[in-house]
Each structure stands twice: as C-alpha cells, then as structure tokens.
Amino acid sequence: MKLIFRTLILLFLSVVFFIVYLSYIGIETKKFNNEIVKKIKKIDNNFELELKEIKILLDPFKFRLHAKTLGTKLKNRDKIIEIENIKFWIVIKGSSKRN
C-alpha cells in the first residue's frame, strides 16, 4: 500500500513539475517552422520567411500553447524586413474562441 501511495505522489509531483516548467520556462523547437512558412506563402507567394527557433509556453488554464519566434526575417523580392518577434497560440482543447 505504501509503495502505491508513494508512486502516485511521485507521479503527481512529476506532472505538476512538468506543467510548471512548460508554463514558465517552456521549450524551444523548430517543428512549427514549416507550418508557419506555408501559412505566410498562402497570404502572398512573394514572401519568404526565415525563422529561427520557436519558444513555446503552456497556458494550462486556457488549454493552449503560446508560441513566439525571435529574430525573424521576412523577405519580399529584394527587400528584407527584420521582425523582432511573431506571437501566436495553438489551442489544445476543442475551443477556438479568442480571449
């Protein structure tokens, strides 16, 4: 019985730590770069987007992920526009209402 209780407590604390870590520190990834570039290409085919890593933070109360790019460059023909950041969010739960 003690072993089961300790295992459950350890599992619960691990999940809480993971949620807190993702909420405040987040992760950096390049997995969404292609999707973002495709969305920009749909808006205007002349645009090229140069992305570095994307930082993702969890918002556990609204069931969504906040994502932010840093040091992005937007190219349109021969012009380069340096953008400080692009922010967007990804809904985890089925609701897509903006708050």
C-alpha positions in Angstrom: 0.0 0.0 0.0 2.8 2.4 0.8 4.5 1.7 -2.5 1.4 2.5 -4.4 0.9 5.7 -2.4 4.5 6.8 -2.9 4.3 6.0 -6.7 1.1 8.1 -7.0 2.6 11.0 -5.1 5.8 10.9 -7.2 3.7 10.7 -10.4 1.5 13.6 -9.3 4.6 15.8 -8.4 6.2 14.9 -11.7 3.2 16.1 -13.7 2.9 19.3 -11.6 6.6 20.0 -12.1 6.3 19.4 -15.9 3.3 21.7 -16.2 5.1 24.5 -14.1 8.3 24.0 -16.2 6.3 24.3 -19.5 4.3 27.3 -18.2 7.3 29.4 -17.1 10.4 28.2 -18.9 8.9 26.5 -21.9 10.7 24.7 -24.7 12.4 25.8 -27.9 11.7 23.9 -31.1 11.9 24.1 -34.9 9.0 21.8 -35.5 6.5 24.5 -36.4 8.7 26.4 -38.8 7.4 24.7 -42.0 3.8 25.3 -41.0 4.4 29.0 -40.4 6.2 29.4 -43.7 3.3 27.6 -45.5 0.8 30.0 -43.9 2.8 33.0 -45.0 3.1 31.6 -48.5 -0.7 31.3 -48.7 -1.0 35.0 -47.8 1.5 36.1 -50.5 3.7 33.9 -52.6 6.4 36.6 -52.9 7.1 36.4 -49.2 9.9 34.3 -47.8 10.2 33.8 -44.1 13.5 32.9 -42.3 12.7 31.5 -38.9 15.0 30.5 -36.1 13.7 28.5 -33.1 10.3 29.0 -31.7 9.7 29.2 -27.9 6.6 27.5 -26.7 4.9 28.1 -23.3 1.9 26.3 -21.9 -1.2 28.1 -20.6 -2.8 25.3 -18.6 -5.8 27.3 -17.5 -6.9 28.3 -21.1 -5.7 24.9 -22.6 -3.5 26.5 -25.2 0.2 26.9 -26.1 1.7 30.4 -26.6 4.4 30.4 -29.3 6.8 33.1 -30.1 9.5 33.4 -32.8 12.6 35.6 -32.2 14.9 37.2 -34.9 12.6 36.5 -37.8 13.4 37.9 -41.3 10.7 38.5 -43.9 11.9 38.8 -47.5 9.8 40.3 -50.2 11.6 40.2 -53.6 14.7 42.3 -52.9 13.7 43.8 -49.6 14.4 42.3 -46.1 12.3 43.2 -43.1 13.7 42.2 -39.8 10.8 41.4 -37.4 11.5 41.3 -33.6 9.0 38.5 -33.0 5.9 36.8 -34.1 3.4 35.6 -31.5 0.7 33.1 -32.0 -1.2 30.5 -29.9 -2.2 26.9 -30.5 -5.4 25.6 -29.0 -5.1 22.3 -27.1 -8.7 21.8 -26.2 -11.5 21.9 -28.8 -12.5 25.6 -28.2 -11.2 28.1 -30.7 -12.7 31.2 -29.0 -10.2 34.1 -28.5 -9.9 35.6 -25.1 
